[in-house]
Amino acid sequence: MEDTIFGKITRGEIPTEFVYEDEHCVAINDIHPQAPVHVLVIPRKPIAKLSDAADEDQALLGHLMLAVGKITRQLGISDAFRLVVNNGAGSGQTVFHLHLHILAGREFDEATLARGIQG
């Protein structure tokens, strides 16, 4: 996998304010937010996209879900948020380092799923 801006952020090579950080992932505010709250959860392990994850990544993927819970509670949005993973260029993924989008602070409905987000 080629190095990405997210790899540099997780390694501390690009100074970034973390919303959340632990030994397995970091969370940052998206620089092009699609909602009033738009946080990216990025694993420290470089995996290009979700479909590239292996059986050995099962614990990490579960950890990311638990981190989302912690982050949303910390931000006071745990009752209403959308979680998005773009997988591949055709889905709108632009940085090929797996990351999860937490979106909150506005109304969402099922119809907006078809429009999606970029990132």
FENPEKA-V702075 format. One record per residue. N is the residue number from 1. RES is the residue in one small letter. PSI is psi as a letter, one per 30 degrees, with the letter a starting at -180 (999 if undefined). OMEGA is omega in whole degrees, 0 to 359 (NA if undefined). D_FIRST is the distance of its C-alpha to the first C-alpha in Angstrom with 1 decimal. Layout:
# FENPEKA-V702075
N & RES & PSI & OMEGA & D_FIRST
N & RES & PSI & OMEGA & D_FIRST
This chain:
# FENPEKA-V702075
1 & m & k & 176 & 0.0
2 & e & k & 177 & 3.8
3 & d & k & 181 & 6.5
4 & t & l & 175 & 8.8
5 & i & e & 179 & 12.5
6 & f & e & 175 & 12.3
7 & g & e & 179 & 10.4
8 & k & e & 178 & 13.3
9 & i & e & 183 & 15.8
10 & t & f & 179 & 15.1
11 & r & f & 179 & 15.5
12 & g & g & 180 & 18.6
13 & e & f & 174 & 17.7
14 & i & j & 181 & 18.9
15 & p & k & 183 & 22.2
16 & t & k & 175 & 22.3
17 & e & k & 180 & 25.0
18 & f & k & 171 & 23.8
19 & v & e & 181 & 25.8
20 & y & k & 178 & 24.7
21 & e & k & 170 & 22.9
22 & d & a & 185 & 22.7
23 & e & f & 184 & 20.8
24 & h & f & 184 & 18.2
25 & c & l & 172 & 17.8
26 & v & l & 175 & 19.2
27 & a & k & 181 & 20.9
28 & i & l & 172 & 21.7
29 & n & k & 179 & 24.0
30 & d & k & 181 & 22.4
31 & i & f & 175 & 23.4
32 & h & i & 188 & 24.4
33 & p & k & 177 & 26.2
34 & q & g & 178 & 27.2
35 & a & l & 179 & 29.8
36 & p & e & 171 & 31.9
37 & v & k & 178 & 29.5
38 & h & j & 184 & 25.8
39 & v & k & 175 & 23.5
40 & l & k & 175 & 19.8
41 & v & k & 189 & 18.8
42 & i & k & 176 & 15.3
43 & p & k & 177 & 14.2
44 & r & e & 177 & 13.4
45 & k & k & 179 & 10.9
46 & p & j & 173 & 7.5
47 & i & k & 187 & 7.5
48 & a & e & 180 & 6.6
49 & k & l & 185 & 10.2
50 & l & e & 182 & 13.2
51 & s & f & 176 & 13.5
52 & d & f & 180 & 10.4
53 & a & k & 181 & 12.3
54 & a & l & 177 & 14.1
55 & d & e & 181 & 17.7
56 & e & f & 181 & 16.8
57 & d & g & 184 & 15.5
58 & q & e & 181 & 19.0
59 & a & e & 178 & 20.5
60 & l & e & 180 & 17.8
61 & l & e & 176 & 18.2
62 & g & e & 178 & 21.9
63 & h & e & 179 & 21.7
64 & l & e & 178 & 20.2
65 & m & e & 178 & 23.2
66 & l & e & 177 & 25.6
67 & a & e & 177 & 24.1
68 & v & e & 178 & 24.8
69 & g & e & 179 & 28.4
70 & k & e & 182 & 28.8
71 & i & e & 182 & 27.6
72 & t & e & 175 & 29.8
73 & r & e & 180 & 32.7
74 & q & e & 182 & 32.2
75 & l & f & 179 & 32.2
76 & g & g & 182 & 35.2
77 & i & g & 188 & 33.5
78 & s & f & 180 & 33.2
79 & d & f & 183 & 35.8
80 & a & j & 175 & 34.2
81 & f & l & 176 & 30.5
82 & r & k & 178 & 28.0
83 & l & k & 185 & 24.5
84 & v & k & 170 & 21.9
85 & v & j & 174 & 18.4
86 & n & k & 183 & 17.1
87 & n & j & 178 & 14.9
88 & g & l & 183 & 13.7
89 & a & e & 181 & 15.2
90 & g & f & 179 & 18.5
91 & s & f & 182 & 19.0
92 & g & g & 178 & 18.5
93 & q & k & 181 & 15.0
94 & t & f & 176 & 14.3
95 & v & j & 186 & 11.6
96 & f & i & 170 & 8.5
97 & h & j & 183 & 8.6
98 & l & k & 174 & 11.3
99 & h & l & 180 & 14.7
100 & l & k & 176 & 18.3
101 & h & k & 170 & 21.0
102 & i & k & 180 & 24.5
103 & l & k & 180 & 27.2
104 & a & l & 176 & 30.8
105 & g & g & 173 & 34.0
106 & r & l & 180 & 35.0
107 & e & k & 174 & 36.2
108 & f & l & 172 & 33.8
109 & d & l & 183 & 35.1
110 & e & e & 182 & 33.8
111 & a & e & 181 & 34.3
112 & t & f & 177 & 31.7
113 & l & e & 182 & 29.0
114 & a & e & 179 & 29.2
115 & r & e & 177 & 28.5
116 & g & a & 177 & 25.5
117 & i & l & 176 & 23.7
118 & q & k & 173 & 21.0
119 & g & 999 & NA & 17.9
